[in-house]
Amino acid sequence: MDEKILTISIAAYNVEKYIGKTLESLVSAKNIDKLEIFVIDDGGQDRTLEIAKEYQERFPQSVIPVHKENGGYGSTVNYSMEHATGKYFKLLDGDDWFDTQALDTFLEKIETISSDVLITPYNRCVEGAGVKTISYGDMFQPGEHQLNELYLNRPIGMWAMAYRTEVLKKSKLVLPEKIFYTDIYYSTMPFSEVDTIQFLDLPLYQYRIGRDGQSVSKESRIKNMAMMVSICKDIIQFVSNQKNNNNIAYLNMRALTIYNGTIKTFMLLPINRKNATALKEFDDSIKELSPDLYHLFVKHPTVKKVGFFINMCRKTNYFIYPIIKLIYPNGIPTF
């Protein structure tokens, strides 16, 4: 069997409508034998697993269908991380796909490089509204860099990253099961073990936006806000324990961005006394977990708008919060 240089973990829950396109984008690669593709059917009830097995018959050395009881997104990644043998590891949702030409070039490049994490642009494919490329190239010069020597002014999403599998295993990352937004853990915690990072200008990941039921929708964010609050606290606690880590500047920025996103989710709620109290209680809980991050939040350049708002709330004991209702009775739309 050929040595695998890229493990791809596909979370595939009831995606029979999309999984064919997803897999076709991978098996069409020139170096398909270099790929290890886990298709994790997470307790689905449609034909996803059957379709994956059809691809396994065609590419038995590369496509590995797995059926398991439903454990949520995190459980699919945990399985793949545990069994991965590829040099690098990358996630792919079952309704997304890779650009095959970019994948071919990516596979050629990772044969000869060994940076701990690789960053590539990705395309946000909004159904009915076109494609927008998200690139991080402005933060990088060509070649490999020490992470702690770079100034990265915004967080890197999971769609853009590939970890060296050895780094993932060293981080001992285990994602929680049966919750949404576990990509936040995945995109943050292993960076405590990263030394080197490199940007490759290959728009590899094609991220589908607009499918019904996606956890990134406004309705889903409100419904699952308790999960977001819990995850935020976990990340704040984790980063607060990394004060002596060489990558603390990036970890702080990641934590503050998650803090920012959680407050934005609160601001999707109707503006009333009950929700003002809930927001204050959340903010106070962060102060207990990490006074440093609590105070840094209101002055960090990556969260200017929300940081200013929260600072005013704190200074007025949240007296200013209900006043916003006069302007935005259904929540601040830009949040």
C-alpha positions in Angstrom: 0.0 0.0 0.0 1.3 3.5 -0.9 2.2 5.7 2.0 -0.5 8.3 2.7 0.5 11.9 2.7 -3.0 13.4 3.4 -5.8 12.1 5.6 -9.2 13.6 4.9 -11.9 13.3 7.5 -15.4 13.7 6.1 -18.3 14.1 8.6 -21.2 12.6 6.6 -24.5 12.8 8.3 -27.5 12.4 5.9 -25.7 14.0 3.0 -26.7 11.7 0.2 -27.5 14.7 -2.0 -23.9 16.0 -1.8 -21.5 13.1 -0.9 -21.1 12.1 -4.5 -19.7 15.5 -5.5 -17.6 15.6 -2.4 -16.0 12.2 -3.1 -15.6 12.8 -6.8 -13.6 15.9 -6.1 -11.1 13.7 -4.2 -10.9 10.5 -6.2 -10.4 12.5 -9.4 -7.0 13.6 -8.0 -4.0 12.4 -10.0 -2.4 11.0 -6.8 -5.5 9.4 -5.3 -3.3 6.6 -3.9 -1.7 9.2 -1.6 -5.0 10.0 0.0 -6.6 8.4 3.1 -10.3 9.3 3.1 -12.5 8.5 6.1 -16.2 8.9 5.3 -17.8 8.8 8.7 -21.5 8.1 8.5 -22.6 9.4 11.9 -25.7 7.4 12.4 -27.5 8.7 9.3 -30.6 7.2 7.8 -30.2 7.9 4.1 -27.9 6.5 1.4 -24.7 8.3 2.4 -23.0 5.1 3.6 -24.1 3.1 0.6 -22.7 5.7 -1.8 -19.4 5.8 0.2 -19.2 2.0 -0.2 -19.6 2.3 -3.9 -16.6 4.6 -4.0 -14.7 2.2 -1.8 -15.2 -0.6 -4.4 -13.6 1.7 -7.0 -10.8 3.0 -4.7 -10.3 0.4 -2.0 -6.9 1.7 -1.0 -8.1 5.2 -0.3 -11.8 5.4 0.6 -12.7 4.1 4.0 -16.5 4.2 4.9 -17.2 4.0 8.6 -20.7 3.7 10.1 -21.1 4.6 13.8 -23.8 5.5 16.2 -24.7 9.2 16.2 -22.2 11.1 18.3 -22.1 14.5 16.6 -19.4 16.2 14.5 -16.7 15.9 17.2 -17.0 12.1 17.3 -16.3 11.8 13.6 -13.2 13.9 13.9 -12.0 12.0 16.9 -12.3 8.7 15.0 -10.3 10.0 12.1 -7.6 11.6 14.3 -7.2 8.3 16.1 -6.8 6.2 12.9 -5.0 8.7 10.7 -1.8 7.6 9.0 -1.3 10.5 6.6 1.5 13.0 6.9 -1.1 15.8 7.1 -4.7 15.9 8.3 -7.6 18.0 6.9 -11.3 18.2 7.6 -14.0 18.2 4.9 -17.7 18.4 5.6 -19.9 16.0 3.7 -21.7 18.7 1.8 -18.5 20.6 0.8 -15.8 19.7 -1.7 -12.2 20.3 -2.7 -11.0 21.9 -5.9 -9.4 18.9 -7.6 -6.8 20.9 -9.5 -5.7 22.7 -6.2 -5.7 19.3 -4.5 -3.3 17.9 -7.1 -0.9 20.8 -6.5 -1.3 20.6 -2.7 -0.4 16.9 -2.7 2.7 17.6 -4.7 3.8 20.3 -2.3 3.3 18.4 0.9 5.5 15.6 -0.3 8.5 17.8 0.4 7.5 20.2 3.2 7.0 19.6 6.9 5.5 22.7 8.5 3.3 22.0 11.5 0.3 23.7 10.0 -0.5 24.7 6.4 -2.9 27.5 5.5 -4.7 27.7 2.2 -7.4 30.1 0.9 -10.9 28.7 0.7 -14.0 29.7 -1.3 -17.3 30.5 0.4 -19.9 29.2 -2.1 -23.2 30.9 -1.2 -26.1 29.2 -2.9 -27.7 31.6 -5.3 -25.1 34.4 -4.6 -21.8 33.3 -6.1 -18.4 32.6 -4.6 -16.1 34.6 -2.3 -12.5 33.7 -1.7 -11.2 34.0 1.8 -7.4 34.3 1.8 -4.9 34.8 4.5 -2.1 35.6 2.2 -1.7 39.2 3.4 -0.5 37.9 6.8 2.3 35.7 5.3 5.5 36.1 3.3 6.5 33.1 1.1 8.0 30.1 2.9 7.9 28.6 6.3 7.7 30.8 9.5 7.8 30.4 13.2 4.3 31.0 14.4 5.4 33.0 17.4 7.3 35.5 15.2 4.3 36.4 13.1 1.6 39.0 13.7 -1.7 37.3 12.7 -4.5 39.9 13.0 -7.4 37.5 12.5 -8.2 33.9 13.3 -7.7 31.1 10.8 -10.8 28.9 10.2 -10.7 25.2 10.0 -11.6 25.3 6.2 -8.2 26.9 5.6 -5.9 24.6 7.7 -4.2 21.3 7.5 -2.3 20.1 10.5 0.7 17.8 10.4 -0.8 14.7 11.9 2.0 14.3 14.4 1.1 17.7 15.8 -2.5 16.8 16.2 -1.6 13.6 18.1 0.8 15.5 20.2 -1.9 18.0 21.2 -4.0 15.1 22.5 -7.1 16.9 21.2 -10.4 15.1 21.9 -13.4 16.9 20.7 -16.6 16.9 22.7 -19.5 14.9 21.3 -23.1 15.8 20.4 -22.6 19.5 20.3 -22.2 22.0 17.5 -19.2 24.4 16.8 -16.5 21.8 17.7 -14.4 23.3 14.9 -13.6 26.1 17.4 -11.7 23.6 19.6 -10.1 22.1 16.5 -9.0 25.5 15.2 -7.6 26.6 18.5 -6.2 24.0 20.9 -3.6 22.3 18.6 -1.9 25.7 18.1 -0.4 25.3 21.5 1.8 22.6 19.9 2.6 24.4 16.6 6.1 25.7 15.9 6.1 26.3 12.2 3.4 27.6 9.8 3.3 28.1 6.0 0.8 29.7 3.6 0.1 28.0 0.2 -1.8 30.0 -2.3 -4.2 27.2 -3.4 -8.0 27.8 -2.9 -8.5 24.1 -1.9 -11.6 24.0 0.3 -15.1 24.9 -1.3 -17.4 25.7 1.6 -21.1 25.5 0.8 -23.2 28.2 2.5 -27.0 28.3 2.5 -28.1 24.7 3.1 -31.1 24.4 5.4 -30.2 23.4 9.0 -26.6 24.6 9.0 -25.3 25.4 12.5 -24.0 28.8 11.3 -27.5 30.2 10.6 -28.9 32.9 12.8 -31.7 30.7 14.0 -29.4 27.9 14.9 -27.0 30.2 16.7 -29.8 31.5 18.9 -31.2 28.0 19.5 -27.8 26.6 20.5 -26.5 29.6 22.4 -25.9 27.6 25.5 -23.4 25.5 23.6 -21.6 28.6 22.3 -21.3 29.9 25.9 -20.0 26.6 27.2 -17.4 26.4 24.3 -16.3 30.0 24.9 -15.7 29.3 28.6 -13.7 26.1 27.7 -11.5 28.0 25.3 -11.0 31.0 27.7 -10.0 28.5 30.4 -7.6 26.6 28.1 -5.9 29.8 26.9 -5.6 31.2 30.4 -3.6 28.1 31.2 -1.2 28.8 28.3 0.4 32.0 29.6 3.9 30.6 29.1 3.2 29.2 25.7 5.3 30.6 22.9 2.2 31.1 20.8 0.2 33.0 23.5 -0.4 36.0 21.3 -2.2 34.0 18.7 -4.0 31.9 21.3 -5.2 35.1 23.0 -6.5 36.5 19.8 -8.3 33.3 19.1 -9.9 33.3 22.5 -11.0 36.9 22.2 -12.5 36.3 18.8 -14.6 33.5 20.3 -15.6 35.7 23.2 -16.6 38.3 20.6 -18.6 35.8 18.6 -20.5 34.7 21.7 -21.4 38.3 22.6 -22.6 38.8 19.0 -24.9 35.8 19.5 -26.4 37.4 22.6 -27.0 40.5 20.5 -29.2 38.5 18.1 -31.7 38.2 21.0 -34.4 40.7 21.6 -33.1 43.6 23.7 -34.8 43.4 27.1 -33.9 43.2 30.8 -33.7 39.4 30.9 -31.2 39.2 28.1 -29.2 42.1 29.5 -28.9 40.1 32.7 -27.8 37.0 30.8 -25.2 38.9 28.9 -23.8 40.5 32.1 -23.7 37.1 33.8 -21.8 35.7 30.9 -19.3 38.6 30.9 -18.8 38.3 34.6 -18.1 34.6 34.3 -15.3 35.3 31.9 -13.8 37.7 34.4 -13.7 34.9 37.0 -12.1 32.5 34.5 -9.5 34.9 33.2 -9.2 38.5 34.4 -6.5 39.1 31.8 -8.7 38.2 28.8 -11.7 40.0 30.4 -9.7 43.3 30.5 -7.9 42.7 27.2 -11.2 42.2 25.4 -12.2 45.9 25.5 -9.0 47.1 24.0 -7.8 44.4 21.6 -7.7 45.6 18.0 -9.5 42.6 16.6 -12.8 43.3 18.5 -13.0 47.1 18.4 -16.8 47.4 17.8 -18.1 44.9 20.3 -15.3 45.7 22.7 -16.3 49.3 22.8 -20.0 48.3 23.4 -19.1 45.9 26.2 -16.9 48.5 27.8 -19.7 51.0 27.9 -22.0 48.3 29.4 -19.5 47.6 32.1 -19.0 51.3 32.9 -22.7 51.9 33.3 -23.5 48.6 35.0 -25.4 47.7 31.7 -27.7 50.7 32.1 -26.9 51.6 28.5 -28.0 48.3 27.2 -31.8 48.9 27.1 -31.3 52.2 25.4 -30.2 50.4 22.3 -33.7 49.1 22.1 -34.9 52.5 21.0 -32.7 52.2 17.9 -32.7 48.5 17.3 -35.8 46.9 18.9 -35.0 43.4 17.4 -31.3 43.4 18.0 -28.4 45.1 16.3 -28.6 44.0 12.7 -24.8 44.2 12.0 -24.2 41.7 14.7 
